[in-house]
Amino acid sequence: MIFLTALPLFWIMISASRGGHWGAWMPSSISAFEGTCVSIPCRFDFPDELRPAVVHGVWYFNSPYPKNYPPVVFKSRTQVVHESFQGRSRLLGALGLRNCTLLLSNLSPELGGKYYFRGDLGGYNQYTFSEHSVLDIINTPNIMVPPEVVAGTEVEVSCMVPDNCPEMHPELSWLGHEGLGEPAVLGRLREDEGTWVQVSLLHFVPTREANGYRLGCQASFPNTTLQFEGYASLDVKYPPVIVEMNSSVEAIEGSHVSLLCGADSNPPPLLTWMRDGTVLREAVTESLSLELDEVTPAEDGVYACLAENAYGQDNRTVGLSVMYAPWKPTVNGTVVAVEGETVSILCSTQSNPDPILTIFKEKQILATVIYESELQLELPAVMPEDDGEYWCVAENQYGQRATAFNLSVEFAPVILLESHCAAARDAVQCLCVVKANPEPSVAFELPSRNVTVNETEREFVYSERSGLLLTSILTLRGQAQAPPRVICSSHNLYGTKSLELPFQGAHRLMWAKVGPVGAVVAFAILIAIVCYITQTRRKKNVTDSPSFPAGDDPPVLFSSDFRISGVPEKYESRELSTLE
C-alpha cells in the first residue's frame, strides 16, 4: 500500500539547518517516462555570513568535479550547456531563494544518470555538493504483485508510474483484468523524497487457473501519442490436484505393469506411491510412474498416490488385479470316519478370477461350485462304498490344478456270501472273504474238534489283503471223507462277525463219492472262483484319472497285476495233524 507523506523529509532537514553550513537536498533517485519531462526538486544552503549579492548555480551530469569537464546541464551565468541538453533543460527554482529545482524535457535514454548541483556565490565561494539525484528513464509501468499469491485468498496488485512532469500527467488503465475485479485508482501520491507517482489498485481472489496469467497496466498521456505498457505474470500458489491416474488395472501373473500418477500444483508436489502404508517410490515432480516387473499375486491390491506441497494435498487410489491360475487345492476335513457318521470335507484354493471347483470320485461328480474359492462336500451317514480316492479340481481360464485325497470309512467286519468250503483231492479248503476297515483278524473254528486256527498260523492258513477285502483259506488234509463243520470268525475294534461256512454240493458226503480225480477238479474250480472274485473286486476300485497339469500327482489306480492264483505250494503239503 502506498502512503501519502505530508511533508518530504529533505524539506524538514533544510528548515532545521538553515543558516548553518553548505548543503543540498534532492531525491536520491527519480524516474520519468521516455519522451516526457521530469522536475528534479532541489534546495541548497550556505553560511549566512557570506551574504552574496547574486547567487548562481550549475548542474553537472555524472560528475561533480569541474576539472573533469563533466557535461553542463544548466548554467545560470552563461546559459551555455552541453549539446545533449540544449533546449531540454531549464531551472524552475529561484537560486536567490536557495531553490535549485531543475526541469528536463523531451527525455531520452542517454539522459539517464547522476545529476550534481554546484552553488556559485562569486569569487572563491563556490561549492559542488556531493548530494546528487539519479534519473532513471523508463518505458514500462511498474506492476507490483505481492511476493505470495495464494489461490482462494484476496490479493492486491498495484500499478505505479512516476508523475514528476509538471507539464504532462499520466492516466492508468488495466489490461486483461476481465474476470479478476474492478480497478480502483488512487490518483497522484507523494513519496517520501518529494517525488510523485500515479497509482491504480486491483483487488481480486485468484484461482488456480489464474496461475501464469499475464496482467497488464497501461500509462497514457492525454493529447499525445505516448503510451507505455507493462505486464506481470501471476505466480498463484495452490495445493495439488491429481489429474492423471490409471483406472483399475488387470494384469496376468508375470507381466509388466506401469502405474502412472500426475498432479497439478504450484509449487510442484511431492508425489508418493504407497501400498498398505509402505512407501514404494516418491519424488518432487508433476508425474511419477510405478513400474512393477513380473507381477505376482502378492502384489494384487490397492495402490495409493499422495500429492502434497506447502498448500495442501490430494490422494487417489487404483486397484491392481493380478490374474493367475488356481493354486493346488488344499483339503481340510475328515479323512477317516466311522460307518454311519456324517463327513464334511472342505476343498479350497486361490485364483483370480475365482475358479470352478469340483469334487468327484470315479468320474462321478459329487459337488461343484462356480466362481468360488471354497467347496464343501457333505456325506451324511457314510457307508463302506464311500471309502476310496477323491479328487478336488480347480480351474479357470488361466489353468487347472488338482489334489487327490482319500476317505477311509471304518466299519465292523462283514463276511461275504462267497465264503464256503470245498473238497479237493484228499483235502478240504475253506474260503472266508471278509470286508472290514480297519483290517480284521480272522479265525477258523472247528467245533467238533474243539480247535481254533488263527490266520497267524501260516502253516495252515493263507491270507491276502486287497483293499477292504481280506481273503483267508484254511487247508485241512485228510478230511475229505468226513469234512468237519467250520466257522469263520472275524473281529476288529468295531465288532465281531461269525459265519458257518457251507460246503459246496447237495450233501457233505458227496466228497467221499467223487474220489481223488473229482477232488482235483473241484479244487481247481475253487481256485478259479477265488481268483475271479478277487479280480472283480479290485476292478471296482480302479478309477480313470482326469488330465492334470504337469507337477500334479496323477490319481493312484488300484493295481490289477496282483492276483490270487491259488494256495502257494508250500502250504499244500502241510497237514493239520493235530485234528485227530
Disulfide bonds with the S-S distance in Angstrom:
Cys37-Cys165 1.65
Cys42-Cys100 1.72
Cys159-Cys217 1.82
Cys261-Cys305 1.97
Cys347-Cys392 1.77
Cys421-Cys430 2.00
Cys432-Cys488 1.84
